[in-house]
Amino acid sequence: MENKYLLYIDILGFSDLIKSEQRTRELYEIIDSLNVHEHRVFQTIVFSDTILVYNKKPPFARKEAEYIVWYATEFAEDLHFRLIGKGLYFRAMLTFGPFDHYSLNNTECFFGQALVNAYQSEKHAPITGLLVDNECHQTLKYFDSERFDDNWHFVYLERTFKNLIDMSYGELPIDRGIYGDGESVPYLLWALKYIQGIHFQMREHPIPMVRAKFLTTWDYYYRKYNLILDSLVASDFSPEPLCPSYNWAQTIKSFSKEFDLANKAFQRTSR
């Protein structure tokens, strides 16, 4: 059996989600539209609340391994963006190890120690987002990370805050001339929706164990971006204190309209 890079994604709260058939079907439509399906290097398996992504052929050089880990991480990032504001979250594990997937006449077969390790580790990780194992972490590029435990590292899929810090040299507020009117603006508004959702879930979710998962996620982002998150909490997650000289009113209005249209079905079926 060959060693593969396996991305194991578990959609959280699926037992509640399936109470709405329409909302569940819309989730599967999101999964069906992910960028991973267009990439010939990878194979995807979807069943119930689980998504498996793996490289079809093993890498034969470090550059190939870096490429696979990079794209696998971006696949998790793609799902991260598509679920923002929908009240849906996931926990994903990227690991390296034995994995096989093939079809018989009537049965699709997939198994291996990589799958077992990802499944068992995912069930006991009190966090949301993406974790990568030590082997994958050696070739992780373009994403910041922090150690989670002896075997796993937390990956910051939301990279907007890093760009904001880099742009402002670690100081707030940001000057309008530095921030500009470019693509950073809509990305920031989506990032605010994401972190606001994490903050809400860690305080308001009725199940203590679930609140703990979001609290851990918040803690990682807070330790890295405490300056930004303190500002957001104090302003009820308004972007204005981050760059007061920017005219946010029209931008927020346009974003809110786009956001509401994108989530109309989910808002309707979750009532």
Backbone bond lengths (Angstrom), bond angles and torsions (degrees), N, CA, C in turn:
res aa  C-N    CA-C-N  psi(-1)  N-CA   C-N-CA  omega(-1)  CA-C   N-CA-C  phi
1 M - - - 1.467 - - 1.530 109.30 -
2 E 1.320 116.79 134.13 1.462 121.04 -177.29 1.532 111.29 -84.49
3 N 1.326 114.96 150.74 1.463 120.35 173.24 1.524 109.19 -79.24
4 K 1.318 115.71 135.72 1.464 121.59 -179.95 1.530 109.59 -131.43
5 Y 1.316 114.96 158.41 1.462 120.58 168.77 1.525 106.64 -88.19
6 L 1.312 115.80 117.94 1.464 121.30 -174.58 1.521 110.15 -115.82
7 L 1.326 115.75 121.25 1.458 122.20 173.78 1.523 107.92 -98.98
8 Y 1.316 115.35 114.53 1.469 122.51 -178.23 1.525 107.48 -107.75
9 I 1.333 117.38 117.90 1.465 122.01 -177.48 1.525 109.25 -118.57
10 D 1.320 115.78 127.81 1.465 122.33 177.30 1.522 108.41 -115.04
11 I 1.328 117.05 121.06 1.466 121.77 175.87 1.528 107.85 -76.61
12 L 1.318 116.83 120.73 1.462 121.18 -175.93 1.533 110.64 -80.07
13 G 1.320 115.56 147.49 1.460 120.56 177.81 1.515 114.03 70.40
14 F 1.321 117.23 26.66 1.461 120.58 -174.95 1.532 112.29 -67.20
15 S 1.331 116.79 -31.88 1.467 119.46 -178.80 1.521 111.51 -64.68
16 D 1.325 116.99 -31.08 1.467 120.10 174.87 1.531 110.87 -79.19
17 L 1.325 115.87 -36.91 1.460 120.37 -177.77 1.529 111.85 -60.45
18 I 1.335 116.62 -41.49 1.460 119.65 -173.92 1.532 112.95 -71.01
19 K 1.314 117.10 -4.09 1.465 119.62 172.97 1.525 110.76 -67.10
20 S 1.323 115.52 -20.88 1.463 121.32 175.09 1.530 108.30 -112.05
21 E 1.312 116.50 109.58 1.463 120.02 -179.49 1.530 111.49 -62.04
22 Q 1.322 116.50 -42.18 1.454 119.49 -177.46 1.527 110.94 -64.93
23 R 1.321 116.82 -43.79 1.463 120.48 -179.37 1.525 110.59 -64.79
24 T 1.329 116.86 -36.69 1.461 120.41 178.29 1.523 110.32 -66.42
25 R 1.325 116.75 -43.02 1.461 119.86 178.82 1.537 110.72 -63.26
26 E 1.324 116.51 -36.45 1.458 119.42 179.23 1.528 111.25 -67.72
27 L 1.339 117.00 -34.76 1.459 119.98 174.48 1.522 110.26 -61.94
28 Y 1.323 116.75 -44.52 1.468 119.58 -179.96 1.537 111.06 -65.33
29 E 1.327 116.86 -31.53 1.465 119.23 175.71 1.531 110.45 -65.80
30 I 1.329 116.02 -38.06 1.461 119.81 176.22 1.526 109.98 -63.33
31 I 1.321 116.31 -46.48 1.469 120.69 179.67 1.525 110.25 -61.44
32 D 1.323 116.22 -39.30 1.465 120.58 -178.72 1.525 112.14 -67.62
33 S 1.343 117.08 -22.94 1.464 120.69 -177.65 1.523 113.41 -95.49
34 L 1.327 118.75 2.61 1.462 121.35 -177.10 1.525 111.42 -63.77
35 N 1.311 115.60 151.16 1.464 121.55 -177.46 1.520 113.42 -61.66
36 V 1.319 116.42 -24.92 1.462 119.83 -175.26 1.523 112.29 -59.04
37 H 1.333 117.37 -30.45 1.460 120.58 -176.55 1.533 112.40 -69.74
38 E 1.316 116.99 -15.99 1.463 121.05 -179.09 1.522 112.10 -93.72
39 H 1.320 116.88 -1.48 1.459 121.17 -174.75 1.524 110.04 -102.53
40 R 1.320 116.75 116.46 1.467 120.76 -173.41 1.522 113.75 -73.03
41 V 1.328 117.69 -15.06 1.469 120.48 -179.98 1.525 111.10 -73.26
42 F 1.344 116.51 -22.72 1.461 121.15 -171.41 1.530 112.07 -114.66
43 Q 1.317 114.12 154.05 1.458 122.87 173.82 1.527 108.11 -119.61
44 T 1.324 116.75 141.96 1.459 121.40 -178.54 1.522 110.91 -121.76
45 I 1.320 115.14 138.70 1.463 122.58 174.87 1.521 107.42 -124.78
46 V 1.315 118.02 131.44 1.462 122.39 178.88 1.522 108.87 -125.65
47 F 1.325 116.56 127.39 1.464 120.32 174.51 1.529 108.27 -149.41
48 S 1.315 115.45 129.78 1.458 122.65 -179.64 1.527 109.95 52.03
49 D 1.339 117.94 -119.08 1.461 121.86 -177.10 1.528 112.40 -99.84
50 T 1.318 117.15 17.99 1.465 121.48 -172.76 1.523 111.95 -122.11
51 I 1.325 115.70 138.23 1.462 123.03 174.37 1.518 107.84 -122.30
52 L 1.324 117.04 128.48 1.464 122.25 175.20 1.524 108.61 -115.15
53 V 1.318 115.78 132.26 1.462 121.77 176.62 1.526 107.45 -129.77
54 Y 1.319 117.10 130.47 1.466 119.72 178.99 1.520 109.84 -145.80
55 N 1.327 115.61 156.39 1.463 121.37 176.84 1.521 109.89 -78.72
56 K 1.321 116.81 133.40 1.460 120.90 -175.41 1.518 112.43 -67.32
57 K 1.328 116.49 -37.70 1.459 120.69 -178.88 1.525 109.56 -120.52
58 P 1.326 117.75 141.70 1.464 119.63 -178.99 1.525 111.03 -69.60
59 P 1.335 117.42 147.45 1.467 119.86 177.51 1.524 110.93 -73.86
60 F 1.327 115.94 148.72 1.465 120.12 -179.57 1.531 111.98 -114.18
61 A 1.336 116.75 3.47 1.453 120.58 178.45 1.524 108.10 -151.68
62 R 1.325 116.35 160.84 1.457 120.84 -177.86 1.526 111.32 -60.66
63 K 1.334 117.60 -39.09 1.465 119.97 -179.53 1.524 111.57 -60.95
64 E 1.323 116.28 -37.38 1.463 119.60 177.86 1.521 110.57 -67.78
65 A 1.336 116.20 -38.70 1.467 120.23 177.90 1.525 110.34 -64.57
66 E 1.329 117.22 -41.91 1.462 121.30 178.12 1.525 110.38 -62.44
67 Y 1.314 116.19 -40.11 1.461 121.52 179.68 1.527 110.45 -62.65
68 I 1.320 117.17 -45.79 1.465 121.66 -178.21 1.522 110.73 -65.24
69 V 1.330 117.47 -45.57 1.464 121.15 -179.86 1.527 110.09 -64.82
70 W 1.327 116.65 -40.35 1.460 121.29 178.59 1.522 110.86 -59.49
71 Y 1.332 117.24 -50.50 1.462 119.61 -177.29 1.521 111.84 -71.02
72 A 1.316 118.25 -35.94 1.461 120.12 176.88 1.522 110.32 -61.41
73 T 1.333 116.30 -39.83 1.460 120.56 177.33 1.519 110.89 -66.01
74 E 1.325 116.89 -39.99 1.466 120.07 178.50 1.528 112.07 -68.36
75 F 1.322 117.64 -27.65 1.463 119.52 175.24 1.532 109.76 -65.63
76 A 1.341 116.52 -41.01 1.466 120.19 175.80 1.521 110.10 -64.96
77 E 1.336 116.74 -38.64 1.463 121.25 177.62 1.527 110.58 -63.38
78 D 1.313 117.58 -39.29 1.461 122.18 178.90 1.524 110.34 -60.24
79 L 1.324 117.08 -46.33 1.465 120.52 177.73 1.523 110.43 -65.00
80 H 1.318 116.85 -38.90 1.463 121.78 177.29 1.528 110.89 -53.87
81 F 1.330 116.70 -49.24 1.455 120.51 -178.71 1.524 111.93 -65.28
82 R 1.312 116.98 -40.07 1.469 120.23 -174.61 1.534 113.20 -71.90
83 L 1.330 116.78 -18.93 1.463 120.26 -178.98 1.529 113.03 -97.10
84 I 1.326 117.68 -6.07 1.463 120.28 -177.37 1.529 110.47 -58.86
85 G 1.319 114.91 129.97 1.462 120.95 176.38 1.506 115.23 82.57
86 K 1.318 117.52 -2.96 1.464 120.28 -177.47 1.528 112.58 -96.19
87 G 1.317 116.76 1.46 1.460 119.49 -178.26 1.508 112.71 72.30
88 L 1.328 117.35 17.75 1.460 122.55 -179.65 1.531 109.88 -118.99
89 Y 1.314 115.59 139.16 1.458 121.43 -178.10 1.521 108.71 -138.83
90 F 1.313 115.64 165.59 1.458 119.58 179.36 1.524 109.88 -140.86
91 R 1.318 114.17 164.03 1.458 121.57 169.61 1.518 106.82 -126.19
92 A 1.308 116.70 127.98 1.458 120.84 -175.20 1.524 109.91 -125.68
93 M 1.327 115.92 146.45 1.461 123.19 177.91 1.524 108.04 -126.53
94 L 1.317 116.17 125.43 1.463 121.27 175.21 1.513 107.83 -107.99
95 T 1.325 116.40 117.14 1.458 121.11 -174.45 1.514 110.61 -134.65
96 F 1.320 116.04 167.81 1.465 122.18 -179.48 1.525 108.36 -127.86
97 G 1.333 115.88 128.21 1.453 118.93 179.39 1.517 111.69 170.67
98 P 1.324 117.11 -175.31 1.468 121.22 -177.88 1.527 112.32 -62.86
99 F 1.328 115.28 129.29 1.466 120.49 177.62 1.519 108.72 -155.64
100 D 1.333 115.84 137.61 1.459 120.88 178.82 1.520 109.71 -134.74
101 H 1.313 115.18 145.10 1.461 121.98 179.09 1.523 108.02 -145.27
102 Y 1.334 116.39 122.06 1.457 120.39 179.68 1.532 108.88 -154.96
103 S 1.311 115.63 167.70 1.469 121.24 -178.11 1.516 110.72 -117.99
104 L 1.339 115.73 136.28 1.460 122.26 169.46 1.528 107.80 -96.41
105 N 1.295 117.10 -169.85 1.465 119.47 -178.72 1.525 112.55 -59.96
106 N 1.327 115.71 -39.58 1.457 119.75 -175.18 1.524 114.22 -127.92
107 T 1.309 117.00 2.73 1.460 120.10 -172.73 1.523 111.30 -136.70
108 E 1.324 115.53 136.64 1.460 121.21 172.48 1.521 108.01 -97.07
109 C 1.318 117.57 125.55 1.458 122.58 -172.91 1.530 110.78 -115.41
110 F 1.304 116.86 133.20 1.462 121.02 173.18 1.529 108.18 -150.27
111 F 1.327 115.40 131.36 1.456 121.07 -177.15 1.528 109.24 -163.85
112 G 1.320 116.31 172.02 1.454 120.99 177.66 1.520 111.20 144.43
113 Q 1.321 115.84 160.13 1.457 120.63 -177.18 1.519 112.09 -63.85
114 A 1.331 117.70 -30.70 1.466 120.01 177.57 1.524 110.95 -61.06
115 L 1.316 115.99 -41.12 1.469 120.85 178.98 1.524 110.40 -66.60
116 V 1.338 116.53 -43.17 1.462 120.67 179.46 1.527 110.60 -62.36
117 N 1.334 116.56 -45.52 1.467 120.10 -179.11 1.527 111.50 -62.89
118 A 1.340 116.44 -43.55 1.464 120.21 -179.61 1.528 110.64 -64.24
119 Y 1.326 116.42 -44.47 1.462 121.51 -178.57 1.536 111.25 -62.47
120 Q 1.319 116.24 -48.60 1.459 119.58 -177.29 1.527 112.16 -67.80
121 S 1.327 116.47 -39.82 1.469 119.95 -179.64 1.523 111.46 -69.62
122 E 1.325 116.28 -38.43 1.462 120.36 -178.24 1.518 111.45 -62.84
123 K 1.313 117.68 -38.56 1.454 121.48 -176.61 1.526 112.16 -65.99
124 H 1.324 117.40 -23.14 1.463 120.66 -175.20 1.521 112.89 -110.44
125 A 1.335 117.87 11.59 1.465 121.16 -179.13 1.527 109.74 -98.26
126 P 1.340 118.60 107.94 1.470 121.12 -177.38 1.528 111.94 -80.88
127 I 1.329 116.30 69.38 1.452 121.58 -176.32 1.522 108.45 -161.34
128 T 1.334 117.24 166.96 1.462 121.90 172.20 1.528 107.84 -116.60
129 G 1.331 115.87 168.64 1.457 119.37 179.41 1.508 112.54 94.65
130 L 1.322 116.49 -150.51 1.463 122.46 -172.26 1.521 112.36 -114.31
131 L 1.333 115.44 133.25 1.463 123.08 169.75 1.519 108.53 -117.91
132 V 1.326 117.18 140.12 1.464 121.24 175.60 1.524 108.60 -120.46
133 D 1.331 116.80 145.15 1.463 119.16 -178.44 1.525 110.37 -79.07
134 N 1.333 115.80 174.83 1.466 120.75 -175.26 1.520 112.46 -59.64
135 E 1.329 116.83 -38.55 1.464 120.65 -179.28 1.530 110.47 -64.28
136 C 1.313 117.27 -46.30 1.468 121.10 179.92 1.519 111.10 -68.14
137 H 1.315 116.15 -33.57 1.462 119.86 -177.92 1.527 112.03 -63.31
138 Q 1.314 116.87 -27.82 1.465 120.64 179.67 1.523 112.16 -64.26
139 T 1.319 117.07 -25.57 1.467 120.94 -178.02 1.527 112.20 -115.29
140 L 1.333 117.45 12.00 1.466 121.26 179.35 1.526 110.20 -72.03
141 K 1.343 116.61 128.39 1.461 122.25 179.01 1.529 109.77 -131.62
142 Y 1.330 115.03 153.61 1.468 123.93 171.46 1.523 114.66 74.48
143 F 1.326 118.55 -8.95 1.456 122.22 178.44 1.528 109.08 -121.88
144 D 1.336 116.95 136.63 1.453 120.91 173.87 1.528 109.65 -76.03
145 S 1.309 115.81 154.33 1.459 120.49 -179.73 1.523 109.95 -151.82
146 E 1.324 115.00 162.71 1.461 122.10 173.96 1.526 108.40 -140.71
147 R 1.334 115.05 150.50 1.468 118.67 -179.73 1.521 110.21 -64.55
148 F 1.340 115.28 135.86 1.459 121.81 177.68 1.524 110.84 -100.07
149 D 1.334 115.81 -47.68 1.465 121.62 173.02 1.523 107.58 -154.35
150 D 1.318 117.55 -161.47 1.465 119.84 -175.49 1.529 113.13 -65.40
151 N 1.321 117.55 -23.26 1.464 120.60 -173.37 1.528 114.89 -115.34
152 W 1.332 117.32 -14.93 1.460 119.57 -170.81 1.522 111.58 -132.33
153 H 1.348 114.65 154.39 1.458 122.42 178.72 1.526 108.80 -127.46
154 F 1.339 116.65 136.62 1.460 121.90 177.10 1.522 109.25 -81.84
155 V 1.338 116.49 132.88 1.459 122.28 -178.89 1.521 109.20 -108.91
156 Y 1.329 116.15 132.43 1.469 121.29 179.05 1.530 108.63 -82.96
157 L 1.325 115.85 95.51 1.459 120.35 178.82 1.527 111.51 -72.20
158 E 1.330 116.68 -29.21 1.461 120.31 177.56 1.530 108.21 -86.18
159 R 1.342 116.28 99.29 1.464 121.48 -173.57 1.530 113.37 -95.33
160 T 1.324 117.57 -0.06 1.454 120.84 -177.08 1.526 111.75 -63.57
161 F 1.333 116.88 -39.74 1.461 120.09 -178.63 1.526 111.53 -65.62
162 K 1.311 116.68 -35.83 1.468 120.27 176.28 1.528 110.10 -62.53
163 N 1.326 116.70 -44.62 1.464 120.30 179.01 1.525 111.04 -62.24
164 L 1.334 115.79 -36.54 1.457 120.72 179.28 1.525 110.76 -65.70
165 I 1.323 116.29 -44.03 1.462 121.19 179.16 1.529 110.66 -64.80
166 D 1.323 116.15 -44.19 1.468 120.12 179.40 1.527 110.93 -62.15
167 M 1.329 115.61 -38.94 1.456 121.17 -177.32 1.526 111.39 -67.89
168 S 1.321 116.47 -33.40 1.467 121.01 -175.05 1.521 112.69 -102.66
169 Y 1.348 115.64 5.81 1.469 120.71 -178.24 1.528 111.62 56.13
170 G 1.318 115.68 35.08 1.457 121.17 174.65 1.509 115.12 78.67
171 E 1.327 118.11 16.03 1.460 120.34 -178.70 1.536 110.20 -126.92
172 L 1.336 115.17 148.33 1.456 122.73 175.55 1.524 108.80 -126.12
173 P 1.357 117.76 152.93 1.463 126.58 -3.24 1.525 112.22 -75.93
174 I 1.322 114.91 168.26 1.455 121.29 -179.34 1.527 108.97 -90.46
175 D 1.304 116.16 137.77 1.449 120.90 176.87 1.528 110.15 -70.43
176 R 1.330 115.97 139.31 1.472 120.78 -179.56 1.533 111.64 -55.92
177 G 1.324 116.57 -37.96 1.457 120.00 -179.37 1.515 112.88 -63.84
178 I 1.340 116.95 -29.66 1.465 121.01 177.76 1.519 110.26 -80.19
179 Y 1.345 114.89 -42.07 1.468 118.98 -174.62 1.517 111.81 -72.14
180 G 1.335 116.30 -45.54 1.460 120.06 177.20 1.512 112.64 69.48
181 D 1.332 115.49 -167.37 1.456 122.16 -177.56 1.527 111.84 -118.46
182 G 1.314 116.50 25.80 1.455 120.40 -173.79 1.513 113.93 -82.49
183 E 1.313 115.03 -156.56 1.466 120.81 -174.21 1.519 112.27 -71.51
184 S 1.333 118.25 -10.64 1.460 120.45 179.01 1.524 112.05 -63.63
185 V 1.327 117.55 -29.75 1.461 121.08 -175.20 1.532 112.14 -63.26
186 P 1.337 119.96 -57.30 1.477 118.21 179.89 1.524 112.70 -63.21
187 Y 1.327 117.75 -35.13 1.464 119.44 178.37 1.524 110.37 -62.10
188 L 1.323 116.80 -39.60 1.459 120.10 179.97 1.518 111.07 -63.77
189 L 1.334 117.64 -41.87 1.459 120.47 -178.90 1.530 111.36 -64.77
190 W 1.323 117.35 -37.41 1.466 119.79 175.58 1.525 110.52 -67.22
191 A 1.342 116.64 -39.04 1.464 120.77 178.84 1.529 110.97 -63.12
192 L 1.341 116.11 -38.05 1.460 119.63 178.24 1.524 111.01 -64.85
193 K 1.331 116.15 -40.51 1.463 119.46 176.95 1.525 110.88 -60.35
194 Y 1.327 115.44 -40.77 1.466 119.54 -179.01 1.530 111.12 -64.54
195 I 1.329 116.61 -53.20 1.464 118.88 -174.24 1.518 111.14 -70.23
196 Q 1.331 117.36 -28.99 1.467 120.72 174.39 1.529 110.23 -64.63
197 G 1.337 116.39 -39.52 1.463 120.32 177.52 1.515 111.78 -64.28
198 I 1.327 117.44 -40.54 1.462 121.22 177.53 1.522 110.24 -62.67
199 H 1.330 116.26 -44.23 1.469 121.77 179.50 1.522 110.75 -62.15
200 F 1.324 116.95 -42.83 1.469 120.88 179.62 1.526 111.09 -64.25
201 Q 1.323 116.66 -46.11 1.465 120.39 -177.20 1.527 111.90 -65.36
202 M 1.323 117.47 -36.37 1.472 119.60 -177.58 1.527 111.72 -71.57
203 R 1.341 115.96 -18.89 1.467 119.98 -179.46 1.523 113.32 -104.48
204 E 1.336 116.62 -30.24 1.465 119.14 -168.46 1.524 114.95 -114.25
205 H 1.331 118.58 -13.91 1.471 118.05 -178.25 1.528 109.39 -61.77
206 P 1.334 117.80 135.99 1.470 120.53 -174.01 1.525 114.59 -70.76
207 I 1.327 118.50 -16.54 1.460 120.96 -176.92 1.530 109.88 -102.02
208 P 1.330 118.60 119.39 1.472 120.99 -176.12 1.524 114.19 -56.88
209 M 1.327 118.31 -40.18 1.464 120.33 -178.95 1.528 111.42 -65.37
210 V 1.322 116.34 -33.72 1.465 120.14 177.67 1.522 109.71 -72.26
211 R 1.335 116.66 -41.75 1.465 119.40 176.63 1.527 110.52 -56.69
212 A 1.326 116.53 -37.72 1.464 120.75 -178.52 1.527 111.61 -63.29
213 K 1.346 117.76 -35.86 1.474 121.23 178.96 1.526 110.69 -63.64
214 F 1.332 115.11 -43.29 1.464 118.72 -179.67 1.520 111.39 -73.51
215 L 1.319 116.79 -32.67 1.461 120.57 176.78 1.526 110.59 -63.12
216 T 1.323 117.09 -41.25 1.460 120.35 178.04 1.524 110.65 -64.43
217 T 1.342 116.26 -42.06 1.466 120.04 177.65 1.516 110.65 -61.11
218 W 1.321 116.63 -46.67 1.463 120.83 177.90 1.531 110.91 -59.16
219 D 1.319 116.17 -41.76 1.459 120.84 -177.65 1.526 111.55 -59.90
220 Y 1.335 116.42 -41.28 1.476 119.06 178.78 1.526 110.71 -63.99
221 Y 1.316 117.21 -45.61 1.465 119.74 179.80 1.526 110.66 -67.45
222 Y 1.329 116.48 -35.49 1.461 119.08 -178.84 1.525 111.46 -68.31
223 R 1.322 116.61 -41.49 1.463 119.42 179.68 1.523 111.70 -61.36
224 K 1.315 116.73 -30.63 1.455 120.64 -177.46 1.530 112.79 -92.03
225 Y 1.348 116.31 -33.61 1.460 120.46 -174.15 1.523 110.87 -129.15
226 N 1.325 117.32 43.82 1.468 120.53 -174.73 1.528 112.28 -61.36
227 L 1.325 117.88 -33.74 1.459 120.79 179.98 1.530 110.72 -61.41
228 I 1.325 116.32 -45.19 1.463 121.09 -179.79 1.519 110.86 -70.18
229 L 1.331 117.17 -46.39 1.459 120.10 -175.94 1.527 111.96 -67.50
230 D 1.332 118.21 -35.26 1.471 120.15 175.01 1.520 110.17 -61.67
231 S 1.326 116.70 -41.83 1.459 120.96 178.68 1.517 111.42 -64.35
232 L 1.319 116.72 -41.00 1.462 120.66 -178.22 1.527 111.56 -67.96
233 V 1.318 117.40 -43.30 1.472 120.42 179.58 1.525 110.02 -63.41
234 A 1.326 116.15 -42.38 1.473 120.30 -178.59 1.524 111.95 -65.09
235 S 1.341 116.83 -28.92 1.471 121.02 -177.74 1.517 112.69 -102.60
236 D 1.347 117.26 14.43 1.460 122.01 -177.02 1.528 110.54 56.32
237 F 1.333 114.80 41.09 1.466 124.69 175.01 1.530 112.76 64.29
238 S 1.288 114.86 37.48 1.467 120.73 171.11 1.527 108.62 -90.71
239 P 1.338 118.44 140.01 1.457 120.47 179.15 1.529 113.23 -80.18
240 E 1.334 118.18 -9.05 1.460 121.10 -171.97 1.527 113.83 -59.08
241 P 1.356 120.66 -42.20 1.464 119.17 -179.97 1.530 113.29 -65.44
242 L 1.335 116.98 -20.52 1.460 119.22 -179.97 1.518 111.36 -71.58
243 C 1.327 116.33 -33.05 1.469 121.38 179.35 1.531 107.68 -150.95
244 P 1.343 117.79 79.35 1.473 121.33 -173.39 1.522 113.97 -61.22
245 S 1.319 117.71 -26.09 1.464 119.59 -176.77 1.532 112.97 -79.39
246 Y 1.329 116.38 -6.80 1.461 119.67 178.85 1.531 109.09 -85.96
247 N 1.313 117.66 139.78 1.462 122.20 178.63 1.527 109.08 -82.68
248 W 1.323 116.12 94.71 1.457 121.15 -172.49 1.526 113.66 -82.78
249 A 1.321 118.00 -22.50 1.466 120.87 -169.58 1.526 112.85 -55.16
250 Q 1.332 118.22 -52.86 1.455 121.36 -177.03 1.517 110.83 -69.50
251 T 1.342 116.26 -38.09 1.472 120.10 179.94 1.516 111.06 -63.16
252 I 1.325 115.95 -44.68 1.463 120.26 179.95 1.527 110.26 -65.72
253 K 1.322 117.15 -38.39 1.464 120.68 178.79 1.522 110.75 -62.09
254 S 1.334 116.63 -45.59 1.473 120.99 179.87 1.521 110.45 -66.18
255 F 1.329 115.79 -41.68 1.465 119.84 179.57 1.522 111.04 -64.03
256 S 1.335 115.96 -43.77 1.468 119.75 -178.61 1.520 111.30 -60.94
257 K 1.322 116.84 -38.81 1.462 120.34 178.09 1.515 110.59 -64.80
258 E 1.340 116.35 -45.50 1.462 120.40 178.54 1.522 110.80 -63.63
259 F 1.317 116.07 -42.09 1.461 121.68 -178.78 1.531 110.60 -64.13
260 D 1.332 116.60 -44.06 1.462 120.31 -179.21 1.527 111.61 -65.40
261 L 1.309 117.06 -38.51 1.459 120.28 178.24 1.521 110.82 -66.14
262 A 1.326 115.97 -40.59 1.465 120.61 -178.50 1.517 111.70 -66.26
263 N 1.339 116.78 -27.11 1.466 120.30 -174.63 1.531 113.47 -114.28
264 K 1.314 116.38 12.86 1.455 120.25 -175.16 1.521 112.26 -56.82
265 A 1.299 117.09 -46.86 1.473 120.40 -178.11 1.526 111.27 -64.98
266 F 1.340 115.73 -41.76 1.455 118.56 -179.85 1.533 111.80 -66.13
267 Q 1.316 116.31 -38.81 1.470 119.76 179.07 1.522 110.06 -66.06
268 R 1.336 116.14 -38.48 1.463 120.24 -177.85 1.523 111.42 -67.96
269 T 1.329 116.70 -44.47 1.466 119.55 -173.70 1.518 113.17 -82.02
270 S 1.348 117.44 -9.76 1.454 118.62 -178.51 1.525 111.99 -94.78
271 R 1.315 117.69 1.19 1.468 120.20 -179.27 1.530 110.90 -72.63
